[in-house]
Amino acid sequence: MKIEREKYILRQLNINDADSIAKHANNINIWNNVRDYFPHPYVKQNAIDFITFVNQKESIEDFTIAVDGNAVGMVGIVPQTDVERVSAEIGYWLGEDYWNKGLMTNVVLDVVDYVFNNTPIIRLFAPVFEHNIASMRVLEKAGFQKIAVLRNAAIKNNKIIDMHYHELVK
Ligand SMILES: CC(C)(COP(=O)(O)OP(=O)(O)OC[C@H]1O[C@@H](n2cnc3c(N)ncnc32)[C@H](O)[C@@H]1OP(=O)(O)O)[C@@H](O)C(=O)NCCC(=O)NCCS
């Protein structure tokens, strides 16, 4: 999948993206809003390992957001299994230098369009930490609905938090 827009290109990651990915991912303001398996500090080897891992999957499910030729963020889906294989979680992060310019909203819209038109997946969902208003806004602008608040569903930075569960059905 490659989608070229005026402000960004959405494309498969390659190993040459590792430096730029590590530079932009190494940010506590990103880590505070993602799962704990996301490395912090985030070094070049973390990017190499991730890129190697995602590019060996049978179908490519992770893409980078390239701005001016540099990989400055990522978006990916995690298809579920068994009877839930028609659903996928969507996840994303963007380098802080690029926040609040409407980028991720457009990226999510592109991914939704791609997934619903090119895969068997008919439902996307995203659980968002209670403090992550920017991500909730992205999902809302991209057409997702908040269908539940999962109370005390996660622990981040030693604090029990709610997860705001969003979904979009094809
Ligand atoms: C969430 C994230 C991807 C958003 O990317 P982005 O390109 O800045 O998003 P957009 O510019 O498309 O939209 C952001 C919206 O949130 C709003 N916003 C940002 N911070 C806000 C805050 N503290 N309070 C209220 N609204 C806020 C912006 O104003 C904008 O809404 P608007 O268009 O109505 O003005 C980015 O902040 C990020 O990478 N965060 C860390 C990782 C993360 O949260 N990943 C998602 C985990 S669920």
The ligand as an SDF file (V2000), in Angstrom:
LIG
                    3D

 48 50  0  0  0  0  0  0  0  0999 V2000
   -2.7120   11.4250   18.8640 C   0  0  0  0  0  0  0  0  0  0  0  0
   -1.8380   11.9640   17.7430 C   0  0  0  0  0  0  0  0  0  0  0  0
   -1.5270   10.8510   16.7700 C   0  0  0  0  0  0  0  0  0  0  0  0
   -2.6120   13.0730   17.0310 C   0  0  0  0  0  0  0  0  0  0  0  0
   -1.9810   13.4040   15.8080 O   0  0  0  0  0  0  0  0  0  0  0  0
   -2.2300   14.8440   15.1160 P   0  0  0  0  0  0  0  0  0  0  0  0
   -1.7220   14.7600   13.7270 O   0  0  0  0  0  0  0  0  0  0  0  0
   -1.7260   15.9000   15.9990 O   0  0  0  0  0  0  0  0  0  0  0  0
   -3.8390   14.8800   15.1060 O   0  0  0  0  0  0  0  0  0  0  0  0
   -4.7550   15.9440   14.3280 P   0  0  0  0  0  0  0  0  0  0  0  0
   -3.9930   17.1970   14.1270 O   0  0  0  0  0  0  0  0  0  0  0  0
   -5.3130   15.2600   13.1200 O   0  0  0  0  0  0  0  0  0  0  0  0
   -5.9400   16.1490   15.3700 O   0  0  0  0  0  0  0  0  0  0  0  0
   -5.6740   16.4510   16.7270 C   0  0  0  0  0  0  0  0  0  0  0  0
   -6.8930   17.0900   17.3400 C   0  0  0  0  0  0  0  0  0  0  0  0
   -6.7850   17.0400   18.7710 O   0  0  0  0  0  0  0  0  0  0  0  0
   -6.9010   18.3550   19.2770 C   0  0  0  0  0  0  0  0  0  0  0  0
   -6.1220   18.4170   20.5000 N   0  0  0  0  0  0  0  0  0  0  0  0
   -4.7970   18.1900   20.6610 C   0  0  0  0  0  0  0  0  0  0  0  0
   -4.4580   18.2910   21.9450 N   0  0  0  0  0  0  0  0  0  0  0  0
   -5.5910   18.5620   22.6170 C   0  0  0  0  0  0  0  0  0  0  0  0
   -5.8990   18.7670   23.9960 C   0  0  0  0  0  0  0  0  0  0  0  0
   -4.9500   18.7000   24.9230 N   0  0  0  0  0  0  0  0  0  0  0  0
   -7.1840   19.0270   24.3250 N   0  0  0  0  0  0  0  0  0  0  0  0
   -8.1400   19.0790   23.3870 C   0  0  0  0  0  0  0  0  0  0  0  0
   -7.9220   18.8850   22.0710 N   0  0  0  0  0  0  0  0  0  0  0  0
   -6.6530   18.6230   21.7080 C   0  0  0  0  0  0  0  0  0  0  0  0
   -6.4050   19.2410   18.1720 C   0  0  0  0  0  0  0  0  0  0  0  0
   -6.8350   20.5660   18.3430 O   0  0  0  0  0  0  0  0  0  0  0  0
   -7.0390   18.5550   16.9680 C   0  0  0  0  0  0  0  0  0  0  0  0
   -8.4240   18.7800   16.9210 O   0  0  0  0  0  0  0  0  0  0  0  0
   -9.1040   19.8970   15.9650 P   0  0  0  0  0  0  0  0  0  0  0  0
   -8.7260   19.5540   14.5710 O   0  0  0  0  0  0  0  0  0  0  0  0
  -10.5450   19.7770   16.2450 O   0  0  0  0  0  0  0  0  0  0  0  0
   -8.5100   21.2200   16.3690 O   0  0  0  0  0  0  0  0  0  0  0  0
   -0.5130   12.5490   18.2960 C   0  0  0  0  0  0  0  0  0  0  0  0
   -0.8270   13.5130   19.2540 O   0  0  0  0  0  0  0  0  0  0  0  0
    0.3690   11.4900   18.9150 C   0  0  0  0  0  0  0  0  0  0  0  0
    1.1640   10.8500   18.2280 O   0  0  0  0  0  0  0  0  0  0  0  0
    0.2430   11.3090   20.2600 N   0  0  0  0  0  0  0  0  0  0  0  0
    1.0530   10.3220   20.9900 C   0  0  0  0  0  0  0  0  0  0  0  0
    0.7460    8.8880   20.5970 C   0  0  0  0  0  0  0  0  0  0  0  0
   -0.7260    8.5490   20.6900 C   0  0  0  0  0  0  0  0  0  0  0  0
   -1.4720    9.1590   21.4310 O   0  0  0  0  0  0  0  0  0  0  0  0
   -1.1550    7.5370   19.9030 N   0  0  0  0  0  0  0  0  0  0  0  0
   -2.5410    7.0930   19.9200 C   0  0  0  0  0  0  0  0  0  0  0  0
   -2.7890    6.1350   21.0260 C   0  0  0  0  0  0  0  0  0  0  0  0
   -4.5330    5.7010   21.1340 S   0  0  0  0  0  0  0  0  0  0  0  0
  1  2  1  0
  2  3  1  0
  2  4  1  0
  2 36  1  0
  4  5  1  0
  5  6  1  0
  6  7  2  0
  6  8  1  0
  6  9  1  0
  9 10  1  0
 10 11  2  0
 10 12  1  0
 10 13  1  0
 13 14  1  0
 14 15  1  0
 15 16  1  0
 15 30  1  0
 16 17  1  0
 17 18  1  0
 17 28  1  0
 18 19  1  0
 18 27  1  0
 19 20  2  0
 20 21  1  0
 21 22  1  0
 21 27  2  0
 22 23  1  0
 22 24  2  0
 24 25  1  0
 25 26  2  0
 26 27  1  0
 28 29  1  0
 28 30  1  0
 30 31  1  0
 31 32  1  0
 32 33  2  0
 32 34  1  0
 32 35  1  0
 36 37  1  0
 36 38  1  0
 38 39  2  0
 38 40  1  0
 40 41  1  0
 41 42  1  0
 42 43  1  0
 43 44  2  0
 43 45  1  0
 45 46  1  0
 46 47  1  0
 47 48  1  0
M  END
$$$$
